[in-house]
């Protein structure tokens, strides 16, 4: 499957805001966006005014890149949200937040969603005591997400254990730092998702 393998800092610069794609580096002085907040490329500093369609497209691209999805995957989430009860844009964000790789990241068990996806794929995460290696797995209320006992001795997880809890945990999740185990308390509400996302623009784009 196609996947972007270039410098992720270019993505933040292209979207014009920090998407926190590179983990701890995004919070430090080494963050490329802090030094060069303009778009990459020869004419990156000369931003042109976007059309209504361009604004909607950029918002969709931003969210898609934030969660690390391809176009077809993102479209499927939107179609599922459209068929569900509730406000389509909010349901879409709920589905994206419930992805296992995102939950692992939100719990602080990975420094970025990209690392969280790799951790899940390599079989280091269990849900309700069973190994799950599918990053797109949707967690439910009451699910317990934990690092597998056999993986906790690995050097990377020892490093993560020292920093776990340093980032704020969303209100719809809880975390036991000692056991590196989290619980889904409820389905995330719109106010729980603090990322600067204007989901109505995505709905408008796909409704054209």
N, C-alpha and C positions, 0 to 999 in steps of 0.2 A: 504494500500500500504506500502511496506517495506520502511523504512527510517532509516538512521544511527542516533542513539541516544547517541552515546558515546561522549567522550571528543574530541571536534573539533581541539584542539591544537595538538593532535596526528596525525591528517590528514596533517597539515602543516609540522610536523616533518617527516612524511613518504614521502612526496613529496620533501623534501629538500629545501623548500622556503616558505615564508610567503604568505598565501592566503587570509589573512584578513577576517577570518571567524567569529571572535568574537568581531567585532565592535571596540569600543574605546580601549579595552584592548590590541589590537594588536599594538596600537601606544604608549603604555606605557611601563614602565620597568617591568611590571608584565607579559609581553608576554612570554609564555613558550618557544617559538622557540628561543628567544634571549638567554635564559639560557641553553637550550639543543637543539641544532640545528641538532643533529643526530637522526636517525630513532628510533622509540620506540621498545622496546623488548630487550631481553638479549644480542643479537648480533647486536644491532642497530648501534654501533660505528664501526662495521667492514663491511663497504660497499663493495660489490663485483662489478666487472666491468659488466655493462649491455651489452647484445647483441643488435643488431639493432632493433629487435622486442621489446626487453625490454624497450629501449629508447622511441619507438613509443607508447607503452602501457602506460608508465608512464606519457607521455604528455597528452594522452587522459584522463587518470584517474585524472590528475591535473585539467584540464579544467572542467571535469564533476563534480568534487567535489567543484570547485570554484563557479560554478553556482547552485550547490545543486540539481543535476539531477540524476536520475537512469539510468541504462544502456539502457533500452528500449526507454526512453524518448530521450536520447542523440542520439541514433541511428536514431530515427525518424527525428530529426533536421538535421542530416547529410544527410539522404536520400532526404529530402526536398531541402537542399542546392545543392545537386548533380543534382537535376532536374532543378534548377533555372539557369538563365543566369548569367554569371560572373565567377570569380574564386571561386571554391567550398569552400576552406578554409576561404576566406574572407566573403563569404555569410553566412557560418556557424556562424562565430563570430557576424555578423550583426543580425542574428536571435536571438542569445543568448542575445545580448545587448538590443534588443527590447522587451524582456519579461517584463511584468509590474512590477514584483517584483524587477528585476534588475534596472529598471528606477526609482522606488521609492527609492532604495538604492543610486543610482547615484545622485539623487536630494538632498540627505541628509535628507530625511523624515524617515529614519530608520538607525540604527547604523551598520547593517549588512544585507546581503541578507536573512539570516534566519529570522531575525526580520521582514524584509520587506515582506517576504512570509506570515508570520503570520498576519501582519497588513492587507494585501490584503484579505486573507481568512476570516478574521473577519469582513469584509465589511466596513472598515474605509476609503477606497479610492474610488474616483469617476473619471471617464474619460469622458470628455465632458459633465459634469453635471449628469451623470448616474452612479450609484453604479456598480462597477465591482469587483467580489470576486474570480477571476480566476488568479492565479499568472502567468500562462503561456500565458495570453492574450498578443498579439503582438501589440504594439502601432504603430501608423503611423504618418507621417509628419503632423503637425498641431494639433495633439491631445493635450488636456489640462488635466493634471493629478493633482489632488488636494486632500487634506485631507477633508473629509466631515465635514460640518459645525457642525453637531451634535457630532462629535468626538473630535473636537479641545479643548473642555473643560476637556478632560481626562488628568490625571496626566502625563502619559507618553508623550503625545503630547505637553504638556506645557514644559516638559524637552527638547524635541526635538526642540521646537520653539526657545529655548535659544541658541542652538548650530547649528541650520540650517544655512548653508552658510559657516561654518568653514572649510569644505572640498571643494576642487576645483570642479566646475561643468564642465562636458565635454562640448566641443564646440557645440555639436549637440543638447544640451538642454539649456533651460533658466529657471531661478527660480525667483519668486517673494517671497521674504522671509517673508514679512508681512502677506500675504494671504496664505502662504504655498502652493503655486500653481506653477507647472512647465509646460513648453510647449516644445513639440518635434519640433525643428526647421527644422530638416532634418534627413534622415536615416544616421546612423553613418558610417563614412568611416574607413578604416583600421587604418589610422594614429590617429584616435580618441580613439582607444582602446589601452591604454598604458600598459596593463597587459603583463608580459613576456610570451607570448604564441607563440609557433612555430606550427602554424596550419597545415603546410605542412606535419608534422609528423603524424598528425591525419588522413589526407587524404591518406597517404602512408599505414597506418595501415589498414584502411577499404578497401583499394584497393587490398589487398593481395588475 
